[in-house]
Amino acid sequence: MYGGRGAGVRACGAVMGVALLLAGCSGGEDGDDGDGGKDRASGSGITQQPNGTDPFWVNPEGNAAAQVAAYEKAGKDKDAKLIRRIAEQPTGEWIGPENPEREAKGFTVAAEEADRDAVLVLYNIPHRDCGQYSGGGAADGDAYRAWIDGVARGIGDRPATIVLEPDAVLHVVDGCTPEEFHEERYDLLKGAIETLGGLKNTKVYLDAGNAGWGDPEQIYDPLKWAGVEQADGFAVNVSNFYTTEDSIEYGRQLSAKIGDKPFVIDTSRNGNGPWNEGDEDERWCNPPGRALGETPTTKTADPLVDAYLWVKRPGESDGECKGGPKAGEWWPEYALDLAKASD
């Protein structure tokens, strides 16, 4: 499929007072910690990047940070150094379906205390991913609206950058999402943009596919129907591998058709570009030989590009393909390969 990401949903976080107790969740999708990650502290000493170049929050207790600590404890210093390349960068926090207010509050409180912006990914649209590796989502439209309201309450007035619903528009356009759900999906996306965009310090970027997707002419109007003109911009290459150069070109084509809107690019794993071997329909899923891309920053190569972001967390599986665990699970071997290829 064109836009399939197998990105998974995996988030955790709890608020105690004003401090965030973040687990390095290493379990399955939808907030399942699996091996009890909620009680684990990484001890890796991960700190924030310089604010002037990278204003986004680094989670010091994420999966990569926990892996650094584990490798150091085991005396695997070389591997720890490699994974530190991932752990020291800010990545998107994918809000799970069960406790959106608590998780959004947890991440944004921690980010604000560090004088940084949280990057949140919202991926819970009904009929998500057409039932494939990351299938699921809210039970219906009302459940989704309630979930968005919970996210908004959790964020409040704190700074946040939101990437909204990877694949949601693309799967309407390519026919993956049944036609009977199209009208509702546009309405839900517009409502989410209105609710989240109305927050004091939140920026919302609607997902708009990637440079390898079909014909861009097909997506201009659907993006408008989904409310992109009311958003702060759009996102490209989420959980995919197209080069930054190609992503800028694709984004500029879209921008010219939708009011010169700015955009953000997911550069998390695009260092070597896309994989062009194997089953064409699953080249996006855990491709071998990929590398980390440009680190997150607001200092980009084009004035239309608001930021390079690591929306997909490097080292987390796209799905059960090529030997990978289920979507969203931490896969240390793949993380090491990404880091090694980035030399």
N, C-alpha and C positions, 0 to 999 in steps of 0.2 A: 504494500500500500504506500501511497506517496508520502503521507505525513506521519506515519506511525513512528512512535518514539520508544514505546515500552519503558517510559521513564519511571513509572511506578509512583506510588504515594507512600512516603515514609516520613513521619514527623513525630517528634515528641517534645515535651517541655512541660514544666510545671512551675508555677510561681509560688514562692514562699516569701511573704513580705514583699519587698521590692527586688529581691534577688532572684535570678533565674537559675534553677537547677536543671541543666540540660543533660539529657542522656545522649551518649553516642549510640543512637538506636542501631542495632545491628540485626534486628529481626526482619520480618516480612513487611508487606505493604500495609497501608492504612493504620499506621501507628502501632503495630504489633512489635514489641521489643524482642520477642523470641528468647534470647538468652539472658534476660534480666538486665539489659543495658541501663535501665533507669537508675540503678544504684552504682554505676561505674563512673569514676572520674578518670580523665585521661592522664593527668600528671605530666603532660608533654611540654608545658611551658609555652604554649602557643599564644602569641600576642597579636595586636592589631597592626595593619599596614599603615604607613604614613597617611594622614588625613588629606593632605594636599593633593595627592595623586589618586588615592583610593578611599572614597568616603564610606565604603560599605563595611558592614560588620563581619568580622571573622568569628565563627563559633569555636571557642577554645575547647569544647567538649564534644565535637563531632566525631564521626567514624574515623576520619583520617587522623585526627589528633589522638584518638584512642589507639589506633594502630601504631603510630609513632611510639607511644609509651610502651606498648607491648613488645615491639621490636627492640627498643632500648633495654627493657628488662631482660629480654632473652639474649642480649649481647649481639644483636644483629644490627650493628651501627650503620652499616652501608645501606641496608634496606630502610632503616629509620630515616636516614638522610634523604633518601629518594621520596618517601611518602610525605616528608615534611614539605616538599614542594607543593603538595596538594593542601595539606593541613593549614598552611600559613596564608592561604588565600580565602577571601569571602566567597561563599557559595549560597545558592538559593535554599531557603527552608521551605519544604513542601508541606503545607498545612493538611493534616489528616482530617477525616470526616467526623470524628467523634467529639472532639473538644476544640472547635475552632477559636472560640474566644480565649480560652486559656493558653493555647499555643501561640496565637497571634500576640497576646499580651506578653507572654514570656519572652518571645524573640525580640519584640520591639522595646521592652523594658531593658533587656540586656544590651541591646544596641544603643539605646539612648544613654545609658550609663557610661558606655564607652565612647560617647560623642560620635556615633556612626549611624548610618541608615541600615535598617534591616532589609534584606531582599527576600520577598515572600513569593512563592509560586502557588497559585490556586488552580487545582486540578480535580474538580469534583462534579463536573457537569453531568446530568443524567445521560445514560447510554454512552459513557466515556469509552473511547478507544474501540468502539464497535465490538466489544466483547473479546478483544484479543488479549495480549500479555498484560496490559494495564486496564482491562475491562473493569467496570464498576461505576462508581459515581453515586450521586444522590438518588434517592428512590424516585423522586418526582420533582416537578417544578417548585412546589411549595417547600419541600425539604431543602432544595438548593437555595431558595431565597432566605430561608431561616439560617442556613449555614453562612451565607454571605453576610447577613446581619450580625452573626456571631463574630466573624472575622473583623468586621468594622468596629464593633464594640471593643474587641481586644486591642485593636490598633489605637483607637482614640485619636489624640492629637500628636502622637509620636511619629517621627519620620519613618516612612516605609516606601520601598519601590516594589511594585507588584507586577508580576508577569501573569496574565490572566488566561487560563484555560488553553494549554497547548493542544493543538489539533482540532479544537472545537469548530472553528469556521472551516478549516480545510476539509474535515470529514463530511461536512454538509455539501461542499462543492464537489468533492470527488465521488459522492454517492454512497460512501461507506455508512453514513448515518441515514436510516430510513426517512423517506420524505415526510412521513406523518409527524416527525419530531422537529422538522426544520423551523417552523414558525415559532414554536416554543423556545427553541435554542436561541434564536435571534433575540427574542424578548428577554430571556434570562441573562444573556450577555450584556444587553443594553442596560438592564436593571442593575447588574453588578457594577458596570462602569459608573452609572449614576450614583450608586450608594458609596462606592469606594472613592470615586473622584470627588465626592463632596466632603471628604475628610480634609482636615487643615493642612497636613504635611505629607500626603500620600500621592505618589505618581503611579498611574496605571498604564500598562503597555499590553495591548491585546495581541495574542499570538497570530502571526500572519504567514506561517509556513517557512519554507527554506528555498535556497537557490536551485535545488534539484527538483522542485515540485512542478509538474505539469506546465500549464500555460498561465502566467500571471494575469492575463486578461480576464480569466475566469473568476478571480478572487476580489477584484476591485469593489464591485457592487456588494457582494456578501459582507465584506468588511464594513462597509458603510451601514448596511442593514443591522449589523451587530453593534453599531455605535462607536466605531473607531474615531469618528470625527469629534466625539465628546471625550475621548480618552486623551492622555498626555502623548500617546504615540503607539507604536506597535513593536513587536519583538520578532526577530527572525533567527532561524537556525537552532531553535530550542531542542536540546538533546540530540542534535545532529552534528555533522562533520564537515560541512562545506566551508571552504576557506573564508577568511575574513574579507579578502578582496572580492570574492564572488558574492558574499553576503551583502557587502556594501552596494554592489551593483544591483542586486535584486531589491534591496531595500529602497534604493533611490528610484527604481522603476515604480514601486508601489507608492512611495511618497508623492511622486509627481501627479498621481491620480487621485490622491486623497488629501488634498489641501496642504501639501508639503509638510506632512507630519514627520517629526523626528522618530527615530527608532533605536532599539538596543539590539546587540548581537550576542548570542551565546557562543563564546569562544572557548568553552571548557575543554573540548576534545578535538579541536579542528586543526591542530598543529601540522598534521600530515594530510589534511584534506579527506575526502570521502574514500571509502574502500570500493573498488570496482571489480571485485571478483565474487564468485559464489552466486547463490540465489538472489536475483535482482530484487525480489520482494522483501528480502531480509538483510540487505547490505547495511542497513541502519542499525541492526541489532548486534551489539557486542562485536563489532568488526575488529580483527586483529591488526597489529601494526600501527595503531593510531597514536597520537601524541597530544599533550596538553597544548592549548593555544595561548594567545595573549592573555596576560593576567588582567583581572578586573581593574578598570579605570574609567574615569570620565574624560581622560585626555586621549582622544581617538583620532583616526586618520581623516575624518570627514565631519564637517560641521553639522550634518544631519544626524550623525550617530551620537546619541546622548551618552552611551556607555558601552563598554565591553563588559559582559557579565558572565559568571560561571553559573548558569541557571541549572543545568544538570550537574550533579555532584560527581566529579571524576572518581571512578572506583566503584560506583554503584551500578548494578546490572541493568541492562535494558529489558531483560526477560530471559526465559528459559530456552536459550538458543546458544549454539557454539560452546556448550559446556557451562553456561552461566546459571546462577541461581535465579529465583523469580525476581520480577521487576522491582527495583528499588533496594534490593539487598546489597550489602557491602560485599565486595569481591576483591580481596587483597591482591590476588595474583594479577588481576586485570589492572588494578591501580598501579602496581609496580611496573607493569609493562608500559603504561601511559607515561609514567615518570621517567623510565629508562629511555624511552624514545624521544624524550624532550631535550636531550643533551645537545 
